[in-house]
Amino acid sequence: MNEPIEGSLVRLAPFATRHRDDPAYLGWLRDHDVIRTLNLPGYMAKPVSVEDVRSYCDRVMRSASERFFAIERKAEGDFVGTLKVGSINSHTSTADIGIMIGRRDLWGRGLAQDAIAAICRRLFRTEGFRRLTAGAMAINPGMIRVFEKLGFQREGCFRQHDRLGDEYIDHIHLGCLAEEFAG
Ligand SMILES: CC(C)(COP(=O)(O)OP(=O)(O)OC[C@H]1O[C@@H](n2cnc3c(N)ncnc32)[C@H](O)[C@@H]1OP(=O)(O)O)[C@@H](O)C(=O)NCCC(=O)NCCS
């Protein structure tokens, strides 16, 4: 379980204290361009503190219903983002996937798609998950596109469910059954 999960471009390493304490990680969580689509109003209002990041990471690293990964590029070995498998339900064999590529300079190079494909392969094909879900703000078409390319279907639009500043924004809910996965 502690072995990294290998994609083609990235590997998913269990998130560890070295990731938590990496100043780059704090920088991503304070970068409005990175966090604006993450529904984190507190982080948008004022720079998140080192203590808050530490306690969030420590909670999620210990959680039984969540699995938290650092996304590392295989060629360079650097830490570039995080991926979380949340809402793990062993009764229904379902879970929810969320991702952040913190390095904005690396957006658009297929890292998110590679990371999500890798976790889906693991969850569907090795661990027997039946259904995976994800959600994205409607102003995040790149995220929606990645999930759709991997076989996720748009299952719902929660109208004006999200908020960014003074604007209310639709939330797109996506789901993928094991047999629909295209990665
Ligand atoms: C969303 C995010 C994960 C995407 O990561 P990424 O590594 O750039 O994604 P990829 O390169 O794998 O794929 C992006 C795809 O979206 C497409 N895309 C990007 N902007 C787009 C836009 N405005 N409209 C339509 N498609 C768009 C890209 O062309 C690419 O598709 P392609 O490979 O078919 O050309 C990254 O931008 C991020 O972490 N953002 C901040 C945090 C966040 O929003 N996380 C998701 C919360 S639900």
The ligand as an SDF file (V2000), in Angstrom:
LIG
                    3D

 48 50  0  0  0  0  0  0  0  0999 V2000
   -7.2170   21.5070  -13.3730 C   0  0  0  0  0  0  0  0  0  0  0  0
   -5.7980   20.9620  -13.3410 C   0  0  0  0  0  0  0  0  0  0  0  0
   -5.7100   19.8000  -12.3590 C   0  0  0  0  0  0  0  0  0  0  0  0
   -5.4080   20.4650  -14.7340 C   0  0  0  0  0  0  0  0  0  0  0  0
   -4.0820   19.9660  -14.6890 O   0  0  0  0  0  0  0  0  0  0  0  0
   -3.1910   19.8390  -15.9980 P   0  0  0  0  0  0  0  0  0  0  0  0
   -1.9980   19.0210  -15.6560 O   0  0  0  0  0  0  0  0  0  0  0  0
   -2.9740   21.1740  -16.6010 O   0  0  0  0  0  0  0  0  0  0  0  0
   -4.1860   19.0040  -16.9250 O   0  0  0  0  0  0  0  0  0  0  0  0
   -3.8150   18.2080  -18.2620 P   0  0  0  0  0  0  0  0  0  0  0  0
   -2.6310   18.8750  -18.8950 O   0  0  0  0  0  0  0  0  0  0  0  0
   -3.7300   16.7530  -17.9610 O   0  0  0  0  0  0  0  0  0  0  0  0
   -5.1220   18.4040  -19.1420 O   0  0  0  0  0  0  0  0  0  0  0  0
   -5.7660   19.6490  -19.2710 C   0  0  0  0  0  0  0  0  0  0  0  0
   -6.7230   19.5330  -20.4320 C   0  0  0  0  0  0  0  0  0  0  0  0
   -7.6750   20.5720  -20.3590 O   0  0  0  0  0  0  0  0  0  0  0  0
   -7.6300   21.3170  -21.5280 C   0  0  0  0  0  0  0  0  0  0  0  0
   -7.9680   22.6890  -21.1880 N   0  0  0  0  0  0  0  0  0  0  0  0
   -7.2510   23.5620  -20.4620 C   0  0  0  0  0  0  0  0  0  0  0  0
   -7.9170   24.7360  -20.3820 N   0  0  0  0  0  0  0  0  0  0  0  0
   -9.0760   24.5630  -21.0290 C   0  0  0  0  0  0  0  0  0  0  0  0
  -10.1750   25.3980  -21.3200 C   0  0  0  0  0  0  0  0  0  0  0  0
  -10.2260   26.6600  -20.8710 N   0  0  0  0  0  0  0  0  0  0  0  0
  -11.2070   24.8860  -22.0110 N   0  0  0  0  0  0  0  0  0  0  0  0
  -11.1800   23.6140  -22.4520 C   0  0  0  0  0  0  0  0  0  0  0  0
  -10.1500   22.7700  -22.2500 N   0  0  0  0  0  0  0  0  0  0  0  0
   -9.1100   23.2450  -21.5350 C   0  0  0  0  0  0  0  0  0  0  0  0
   -6.2320   21.1500  -22.0500 C   0  0  0  0  0  0  0  0  0  0  0  0
   -6.1580   21.4640  -23.4350 O   0  0  0  0  0  0  0  0  0  0  0  0
   -6.0250   19.6800  -21.7740 C   0  0  0  0  0  0  0  0  0  0  0  0
   -6.7120   18.8690  -22.6840 O   0  0  0  0  0  0  0  0  0  0  0  0
   -5.9180   18.1720  -23.9160 P   0  0  0  0  0  0  0  0  0  0  0  0
   -4.8210   17.3480  -23.3060 O   0  0  0  0  0  0  0  0  0  0  0  0
   -6.9430   17.3450  -24.5790 O   0  0  0  0  0  0  0  0  0  0  0  0
   -5.3950   19.2860  -24.7550 O   0  0  0  0  0  0  0  0  0  0  0  0
   -4.7870   22.0950  -12.9380 C   0  0  0  0  0  0  0  0  0  0  0  0
   -4.9730   23.2000  -13.7770 O   0  0  0  0  0  0  0  0  0  0  0  0
   -4.9530   22.5330  -11.4960 C   0  0  0  0  0  0  0  0  0  0  0  0
   -4.4310   21.9000  -10.5890 O   0  0  0  0  0  0  0  0  0  0  0  0
   -5.6820   23.6340  -11.2640 N   0  0  0  0  0  0  0  0  0  0  0  0
   -5.8550   24.2030   -9.9330 C   0  0  0  0  0  0  0  0  0  0  0  0
   -6.5280   23.2720   -8.9580 C   0  0  0  0  0  0  0  0  0  0  0  0
   -7.8280   22.7020   -9.5140 C   0  0  0  0  0  0  0  0  0  0  0  0
   -8.6150   23.3920  -10.1410 O   0  0  0  0  0  0  0  0  0  0  0  0
   -8.0260   21.4050   -9.2840 N   0  0  0  0  0  0  0  0  0  0  0  0
   -9.2480   20.7360   -9.6620 C   0  0  0  0  0  0  0  0  0  0  0  0
  -10.3290   21.0350   -8.6820 C   0  0  0  0  0  0  0  0  0  0  0  0
  -11.7930   20.1530   -9.0810 S   0  0  0  0  0  0  0  0  0  0  0  0
  1  2  1  0
  2  3  1  0
  2  4  1  0
  2 36  1  0
  4  5  1  0
  5  6  1  0
  6  7  2  0
  6  8  1  0
  6  9  1  0
  9 10  1  0
 10 11  2  0
 10 12  1  0
 10 13  1  0
 13 14  1  0
 14 15  1  0
 15 16  1  0
 15 30  1  0
 16 17  1  0
 17 18  1  0
 17 28  1  0
 18 19  1  0
 18 27  1  0
 19 20  2  0
 20 21  1  0
 21 22  1  0
 21 27  2  0
 22 23  1  0
 22 24  2  0
 24 25  1  0
 25 26  2  0
 26 27  1  0
 28 29  1  0
 28 30  1  0
 30 31  1  0
 31 32  1  0
 32 33  2  0
 32 34  1  0
 32 35  1  0
 36 37  1  0
 36 38  1  0
 38 39  2  0
 38 40  1  0
 40 41  1  0
 41 42  1  0
 42 43  1  0
 43 44  2  0
 43 45  1  0
 45 46  1  0
 46 47  1  0
 47 48  1  0
M  END
$$$$
